[in-house]
Amino acid sequence: MALIKSISGIRGTIGGKQGTGLTPIDVVKFTTAYGAYISQQGDNKKIVIGRDGRISGEIVRNLVASTLQSCGFSVVDLGLSTTPTVEMAVKMENAAGGIILTASHNPKEWNALKLLNGDGEFLNAEAGQWILDYAEKNEANYSDINKIGSLTTDDSYIQKHIDIILQHPLVDVEAIKAKNFKIVVDPVNSTGALSVPQLLEALGVAQVTVINSEVTGRFAHNPEPLPENLTELCHEVEKKNAHLGIAVDPDVDRLCFVCEDGSLFGEEYTLVAVADYILSNKKGGNTVSNMSSTRALRDVTEKHGGTYTPSAVGEVNVVKKMKDTNAVIGGEGNGGIIVPELHYGRDALIGIALFLTHLAKFGKSIKALRSSYPDYHISKNKIELDESVDVKHIFGQIQDKYKKQPINTEDGLKIEFDKDWVHLRTSNTEPIIRIYAESTSETTSNNIAKRIMADIKEMMMAKA
């Protein structure tokens, strides 16, 4: 059993003892704390909720909705939905906030409360900490019978979301329709099975095959859209002679593609390709991604005359940096695309529409499109830590050793070696240091990571 309380939300495995998993008592406790925070912000008493297709979704929804009503809130329940749809609905409903019931890419035994502010964006660190502190005080005060809130359901928001996407000036339905794309979709038994085919139909894609299409929450494979989990989709694309495959995670905020030969386009390159298309129409536009994402976005941005800015890891940090730099697109290398004209949140649906428009106008295969971008390789590693390790001291030593190189300390430690780089950061949920390294050569990226890991281990042993 696991319960992870962080400033970005509450994640846990279903069941177990209170405080060790996402039990009903824990759901009520943290929902109450969120309600108390929203009440501090003003008189708006409307909250939007929505959920992905998880087995536990309905149980958690009932607990969250009832708790919010007991706190005096009027709840608008979107039912089975997507993370970006709920984010957009918060603003469209003029609500004070929202809660998305999803553990994103985590396996079926997990669920979570993702907490939004009145702009439909994830809470910042200060707000998240306020909620965590309040939850531990156990000072809940619920509404009397005359002030309990209402509950209404509205399942129209996926269509509203799609309608807004179709109105985006860079989404060209006619260009997509003219290509007569044949597409295979893997929504991994969650709400992508409702939203992605509906979007593709609206975009004029007539030939769509959906695998793992039943919204059961019993995921056919590990739901994180990584290469090792997408073998069925790759095989099906080849078998169907499809032009491409599309994979999303259970809450439809991450997106990746499969090429016509069954090879992976690469989740790091989802953002790169969409940014390339947007920047070709908005010359000089700025971009942002977290500093563990591929350098290819910087290359594409500079090619179009714009400025690339890295951010700390985490969607809320990417969004802040996007606002600071007036970026026209941003996101993360995990297949997360943020198009601020719609909303400041990762959104696979607008990503699909823009990517297909880009591919249609490109006029060649998706494999050829991938070949048009710089080819970088990221090596992802980690070192487990003993409680006695002083990470701050270790990072200081690493920084001193490589002081002649460009270094960024905004989020851990990022060191650049010409176009190669390595990023070290501690995990918020595990006692580990993550080490990501990138180069145009897979061997070089692995060697950079190994060199830094050897440095860290040597310094840890010296300190011991």
N, C-alpha and C positions, 0 to 999 in steps of 0.2 A: 504494500500500500504506500501511496505517496501523496503528499499535499504540498504544493509549492506556492507560497504566498509572495507575490512580487508587486512592484508598483504598477505593472502593466495588467494585472489581473490575477485571478485565482485559478490554478490548475490542479487537478488531482485525479487519482484513480477512484472509481466508484466503489463504495462500500468500506468496510473496516470500522475501526473505532473512531469516535469523534477526534478530530485533530490530526489523524494519521492518513486520512483519505478525504475525498469529496463526499462526505456524508450529508444527509438531509439537514442536520444541525449546522454543519459548516456552510452549506448553501444559504440557509436562512441568516446566519451570522454575518456573512460578508455582503449579502444583498441588503440587509438592514443598514450596515455601515455605509454602503454606497448611497442608499436613500437618505441617510443623515447628511452625507456630503452634498448631495444635490439640493437638499432643503436649505443648506447654508448659502447656496448661490443665488437664491431669489424665490419668487412666489410661483414660478412655473412648476406645475405638478403633473406633467405628462412625461412618461417614459416609454420608449419603443424597445421591444424585445423581438428576437428571432433566433432560430436554431438551425444547426446543420442536421444531418440525418442519423445521428448516433442513436444507439439502442437506448441509452439513458436520457435522450433528449426530452421526451415528454414528461418524465418524472421531474427533471431539473426545471423544465419550463413551468410546471404547476407550482413548484416550490417558490421560484423566483416571482412569478406573477402574483401569487397569494401574498407573499411577503411585501412586495411593493404596494399592493392594495392596502395591506394592513398598516403601511406607513403613510397612507393618505394619497397615493399616486394613482392617476388614471393611466392604465397600461394599454398600449396598442401592440397587440401580438401579431407579428407577420407570419407566424407559423414556420414551416420549412422555408428557409431563405438562405441568403449568402451573407458573408461578412460585409462586402461592399454595399449590398442592397440595404442592409440595416443602417449602415453609416449614412447613406444618402437619405433614407427615410426619416432619420432624426431631424435633419434640416427641413425636409419637405413637410413634416408634421409640426414644425416649430416646437419640438419637444425640448425638455431640459437635459436629456441624456438618453443613453441606450445601453442595453446589455446584450451581447451576442453570446449565445450558449454554444460554444464550440471549443474543442481542443486542437483545432487546426489540423496539423499533420500527425498528431499523436495517434497511437493505436486505439482500438475500439473501447478498451477499458477506461480510457481517459475522457474527462469532460472539463469544461472551464467556463468561467464568467469573464468575458472580455468587456471592459468598462469604457464607455464613451462619454464625452462631454456634450454640451449643447450644439457644438459645431459638427458632431458626428465623428470626432477624432478621438484617438486614444488619450487617456488622461496623462498629464505630465507627471514627473517624479514627485513633485510636492503634493499634488492631489492624491496620487496613489499612496503615498506615505500617510496622509491624513486618514485615509480609509483603513489602512492596516492598523494604525494606532487606535482608531475608534473601535474597531472590531475587538481589540484586546481589552478594552475598558469595560465591556459588558454593561453598558449603560443604555441599552435599547429602550425606547419609549414609543409605543405604538398608538395609533389613532383610536378614538372611541367609535362607537357604532355609527354615529352621525357623520363621521368624517372619513370613513374608509373609501378607498378609491374604486373606480369602475374598471372593467375589462372589456375591450372590444377586439375583434379579430379582423385582419385585413390581409388577404392573400394576393392583392393586386400589385404589390410593389416590384416583383421581378419584372413584370411587363412594363411598369413605369420606368424602371431602370433601363430596360432595353430601348424603350422609346427615346429616352434622353441620349443614349449611345448613338442611335440612328440619326439624331440631329447634329452630332458632332461634325464640324465642317471638314475634317480630314477622314471621315468614314465614308467610303464611296461604295454604296450598295450595288450600283450598276456595274462597276468594274469587277466586283466580287462575283456577281451573278453571271457575268459574261465568261468567266473562266470555268464555270461548271465544275467546281472543285468536288472531288470525292474525299470525304474526311471520316476518320475513325476517332471516336471520343471515348476516353476512359475517365468517368466521374467518380470512380471507386465507391460505388454504392452510397452516395450521399447527394447533396442538393445540386451538384453540378449536373446530375441527370435530369433535373427539372429546368435549369437555367441555360445550360450551354446549347442543347438541341433547339430550344425556343429561340435563342439568339441567332443560331445558324440559319434557321428557317427564315427569320426576319431579314437576314443578310442575303437571302436568295440562294443559299446552299441547299440543293435538293437531294444530294446523295450523302446521307449521314448514317453511319453505323455506330451504335452505342454499345460498348461492352460494360459489364458490371453495372447494369442500368437500373436495377431495383434499389430503391432507397430503403435499405434495411439497416444500415449502420454496421453490418457484418462485412467489413471490408475484405474484398477478395485478395488483397495483398497489403503489405505495409503501405499506409496511405501517403507517405511522404514521396513526392514526385522525383525520386532519384533513379539513376540508370538501373540499379539492381532490382527496382520495384516495377519497372515498366516493360519487362520482357514480353508480356502478353500483348500489350499495345503495339510494340515494335513488330511482333510476328503478324498481328492482324493487319497492320498497314501493308506489309508485303503481300500477305495472302489476298487481300481485297484489291491489290493494285491501286491503292489510294494515293492521292497527291500528298497527304500529310496526316499525322495523328496529333491529337490534342489531349493533354493530361492536365487536370486540375486537382488540388487537394480538397479535403472534405468541405471546407467553407468557402472555396472558390476565390481565394485571394492570391494564390500562387499558380503559375502557368508555365508549362513547357511544351515543346513540340517534338515530333518525330518526323524525320525526313522520309521521302518516298521509298528509299531502300531499306528502311527499318533502322537506320542509324539515328542517334539522338542529335537534335539541333544544339542541345546544351542549355540548361536552365540559366546559366550565366549570360547567355546571349539573347534571351527573350527580351530583356530590357534594352540591350544594345541595338537589336533590330528595330524595335518600336521607336527608340530614340532617334535612330538614323532617319526613319521616315518622317517623324515630326520635325526634326532639325532641317531636313531638306526643304520643308515648307516654312520654317521659321528660322532663317539664317541668323546666326549669332546668338541663338537661344542658349541659356545656361542649363546645366544638368547637375544632379546630385545622386550619389549612391553611397552606401556605407563602405568604409575603408577596407572591408574584407572582400569586396566585389572586384570583378575583373577590371584591369586597366583599359580594356577594349572600349569601354564607354568614354573614357577620357580621350582616346584616340579619335573616335567618331565625332565627339563634341568639338574638338579642336579642328578637325577637318572641315566642319561647317562654320568655323569662326566663332564658336561659343567658348564659354569657360566652364570647366568641370570643377566641382568642389566635393571633397570627401566629407562624410559625416561619421559620427560614432555609430556603432551597430545598434539597431533597434528602429522600428518604424517611426516612433515619435521623434527620434533624433534626425532621421532623414527628412521628415516633414518640416521640422524647425529650420533646418538648413535650407530647404527648398524655399521657404518663405523669406528667409534672410537674403537669399541670392536671386529671388524672383525667377526660379527655375521653371522651365516649360515642361519638364518631365523629370522624374526621379524614381528611385526604387531601390531594390536590393537584388543581389546576385542569385537569390533563391527563386527567381521567377516572379518577383513582386514588382508590379508596375503602378506608379502613381501619376495620374494625369490630373493636375490641379483644376482644369476647367470643369471636371465633373465633381471631384471631391478629393480631399487630402487623405487618401487611403489606398492600399494595394487593391487592385481590381482586375481580376482575370478576364472579365467580360469585355471591358473596353480594350484590354490588351489583345484579345482575339480579333475584335473588329478592326483595330488599327493594323495588326500584323497581316491579316488577310488582305486588307487594302494595299499594304506595302507589297506583299507577294504578288498580287494581281497586277499592279503597275510595274513591278520589276520585270515581269514577263518571262521568267525562267523558273526552274524548279526550286523548291525550298533548299535542296542540297547545294545548288549553285548560289543561292542567297547566303547561306552559311559560309561558303568558301570566299565570299567577298569581304569578310571581316577579318581583322587581325586574329591570329590563332595563338591564344595563351593557354597555359595549363596551370591549374591551381592544385597544390598539394595540401591536404587537410590532415592535421595531426593534433595530438594532445599529450600532455604529461600530467599524470596524477600527482597530487600534492599531499604531503604530510601536513598535519595541522601546525607543526612547528616552523614551516617554511615562511620566511618573510618575503613575500612576492615583491613588495615595493623596493626592498633592498636589491633583490635579483634584477629587477627591471632597471634599477639605477646602474648596476654594474654593466648590464648589456648596453645601455645607452652610452656609457663612458667608453666601452670597448669600440663601439661603432660611431663615435662622435664626429668623424669626418664625413659621414653619410647624412643625407637629408632624413630627419626624424620627426615624426608626428606623435605627440603624447596625449592627444585629445581622448583617445579610448585605448588604454593599454599602451602599446608601443608599436609603431609602424616605421620600418627602416627601408629606405629605397636604395637600390643598387642599379643606377641607370634606369632601364625599363623594368627591371625585376624588383620585387619587394617581398618583405615578410612582415606579418602582423601578429603580434602576441597580445592576448588579452585573457583575463580570468573569466570564468563562467559565473553567471549569477545564480546558477542552480546546482553546480557540482564543484567539488574541490579539485579543479583542474586548470591548467593553462592551455588554451587553444593556440596552435601555431599554424597559420595559413601562409603559404609562400606561392608566388606566381612568377612564371617565366615563359618565354616563347618555346622553351624546351622542357618537356616533362621531366627529363633526367635532372636538369638544372634546378627546377623548382623543388624536386625531392631532395637534392643535395643541399640547397639553401636551408630547407627546413631541418635536415639532419644536423647541419653545422650549428644552427641556433639551439636545437635541442641538446646537442653535446655541450654547448656553452652553459646552458641552464643547469644541466645535471652536474657539471664540474663545479659550478658556483654553489649548488645545493650541498654537494659533498664537502666543499671547502668550509662552508658555514657550519656544517654539522661537526 
